[in-house]
Amino acid sequence: MIEPANPRRALATLAATAAVALPATYWNPYAGTAVACLGVTTAAALAYGPHVRSVAERSRALGAAPDVVCLVVLSLRLDPALERATDFAAEHGNGRLAASLAAHARGSRGTPGAGFASFAATWDDHLPSLRRAAALADAAVDAPAGERERLLDRTLAVVVEGARERASEYGDAVHGPTMGVYAFGVVLPLALVGVVPAAASAGLPLTLGAVALAYGVVLPLAVLAVVCWILARRPVAFPPAAVPADHPELDDRARNAALAAGCGVVAALAASRLLPSWALPVLLVGWPVGGALVYWYRPACEVREDARNVEAGLADALSVLGHQLRHGRAVEAAVTDAGDTLDGPTGAVFDEAARRMRRLRVGVEEAFLGERGPLARTRSQRARAAVSLVVHAADAGPAGGRVLVDVADLFDDLRDLDREVRREFASTTRTLQHTALVYAPLVAGVTVSLAGRVSGLDGASALPADPLALVVGAYVLWLAAVLPALAVGLDRGLDRALVGYHAGLALAAAATVYPVTALAAGRVL
């Protein structure tokens, strides 16, 4: 049983909810029920939200486990001293896992242990393969040279296999809830709108308030809760790099977002003259907000896409560099060969770094990461870590070249792992994205038009058409914001920039498709 994180605040919220909901119920039962639902949800978020957030941060952190172990193995190949390897990995790693390793390394100074074993034991409940990797690394320190290489290879293989098993377990665990979101959060609610006349004919006490409560409060909260549960457990092997607010590509995004919102308002006012009277509020939400989100987040998405394009060729680049260093070539010549051999963004980066090394007479790190260097503005922690590996491998000569080849193989393994996870959810994510863009507003438009035009049997009247269309339209816009978050989270892990960009596109598309479909269906029916 999970202990609530903020029991007093949660109880205070429940008490305040009861104080407001009870009087509201006498005034309007639906309003009181809505207040109660929102209050209970807020209390649950206060009590269990920190736990969900902790699970999400832990899942994100554990994705970096292969990188941390890789840095330890790199240092052990160059110098079989576990304490030095632990310090090296803590210094050059990124994220929560590297910070934890650094804390254990500091705490172990002056003691027989190096901190790596205690670090692995801390995370053993969540990634047991990390402790096995630590035991293999410790055994490799005192092993003969030939045996050491085999043990270190096994160290990397163990942690990669553990990450693969964890991703597979996640896929099995969330497949059912994801299908549940689609079936009970999209298909069934939108289809039920079309049976409103039948409910009226059957004498069911179905009122506009009940529909508004279901589609405006209960369903959105239920869908949001399941989506949060699914995304909190998503393991991320390649977490997106943060793009700082002062990045030059983001300079004009505020102005562009404001212009897009203004154009969306004007376009909504103009288009509403050709659409049903209830369409204006839907358009005023979907077009301005959607346009602003697209133009606000698109620059960050483009920066991340550039980083991913560079990362795509890192394994080949490190392999080329490693083979060159193993044959005794200087690192400057190896970087030049990598630039000549590779194509695409990665080849361009190494080609530019080689030119800077020749012209400016600078070292490897300065050539890549110095002022106006090819990676100076590229938001890729993996590329920066690769440059750091190249610098240390170059100092070790042929032995460092062997390490770079091994690291290249690890990068390939990690990319294959990430590709497997994305392939497993590919059909689901495509369905969710298409549903948010087209399918949900299309079905909603048809069913709302049908419900508004068909009267019940024996003279039973249907619900008022315009208020019903607004209630369903609000739910359609909600789905347009939430389903892209679920699709992006399953595909790449929760990335705020990608979520915002795709949610903006879906909002604009849904706000267009829904009223246009309702108008067309009304004329046909």
Buried (B, 14 or more C-beta within 10 A) or exposed (E): EEEBBBEEBBBEBBEBBBEBBEEBBEEEBBBBBBBBBBBBBBBBBBBBBEBBEEBBEBBBBBBBBBBBBBBBBBBBBBEBBBBBBBBBBBEBBBBBBBEBBBBBBEEBEEEEBBBBBBBBEBBBEBBBBBBBBBBBBBBBBEBEEEEBBEBBBBBBBBBBBBBBEBBBEBBEEBBEBBEBBBEBBBBEBBEBBBBBBBBBBEEEEBEBBBBBBBBBBBBBBBBBBBBBBBBBBBBBBBBBBEBEEEBEBBEEBEEBBBBBBEBBBEBBEEBBEEBBEBBBBBBBBBBBBBBBBBBBBBBBBBBBEBBBBBBBBBBBBBBBBBBBBBEEBEBBEBBBBBBEBBEEBBBBBBBBBBBBBEEEEBBBBBBBBBEEBBBEBBBBBBBBBBBBBBBBBBEBBEBBBBBBBBBBBBBBBBBEBBEBBBEBBEEBBEBBBBBBBBBBBBBBBBBBBBBBEBEBEEEBEBBEBBBBBBBBBBBBBBBBBBBBBBBBBBBBBBBBBBBBBBBBBBBBBBBBBBBBBBBEBBEEE
